[in-house]
Amino acid sequence: MFFPIRGSNEPLESWREYFWNKYVDLESKMKNPSDPVEAASLINSDIMKYFGFDPRFLLSPHRPGSF
């Protein structure tokens, strides 16, 4: 099974089945179901709903480039 890159000693997780089930109906939402760029765009748009910027991150002494 393939696992994505992880940071530090982050535990491995079996995530493929979760995302397979989450996007199983993706084709029905696409104008052109054979277009991988459209599929990636729809998935990216969905994923970005769960992420945002929090100004408190600027207070962390461990942000990239601060070493």
C-alpha positions in Angstrom: 0.0 0.0 0.0 1.2 3.5 -0.8 1.4 6.1 2.0 2.0 9.8 1.5 5.1 11.6 2.8 4.8 12.3 6.5 6.5 14.7 8.8 8.8 13.7 11.6 7.5 10.5 13.4 3.9 11.0 12.3 2.2 7.6 12.3 1.3 5.9 9.0 -2.4 5.9 8.2 -4.4 3.8 5.8 -6.2 6.7 3.9 -6.8 5.3 0.4 -10.2 3.7 1.2 -11.5 6.8 2.9 -10.7 9.0 -0.2 -11.9 6.4 -2.6 -15.3 6.4 -0.9 -15.3 10.2 -0.5 -14.9 10.8 -4.3 -16.6 7.7 -5.7 -19.3 9.9 -7.3 -16.8 12.5 -8.7 -17.6 11.5 -12.3 -21.2 12.6 -11.9 -20.1 16.1 -11.0 -17.8 16.5 -14.0 -18.5 18.0 -17.4 -15.9 15.7 -19.0 -15.4 12.5 -16.8 -12.2 11.6 -18.8 -10.5 14.9 -18.0 -7.9 14.4 -15.2 -7.4 18.2 -14.8 -11.0 18.7 -14.1 -11.0 15.8 -11.6 -8.0 17.3 -9.8 -9.5 20.7 -9.8 -12.8 19.4 -8.2 -10.8 17.5 -5.5 -8.6 20.4 -4.8 -11.5 22.7 -4.4 -13.1 20.3 -2.0 -9.9 19.8 0.1 -9.3 23.5 0.3 -12.6 23.9 2.3 -10.8 22.2 5.2 -7.7 24.5 5.3 -7.2 28.1 6.0 -4.6 30.5 7.3 -4.6 31.4 10.9 -2.4 34.4 11.9 -1.3 32.6 15.0 1.0 30.5 12.8 3.1 33.6 12.4 3.9 33.5 16.1 5.4 30.0 15.9 9.2 30.0 16.1 9.2 26.8 14.0 7.8 28.1 10.8 9.7 27.3 7.6 12.7 29.6 7.0 13.0 30.5 10.7 15.9 28.1 11.5 
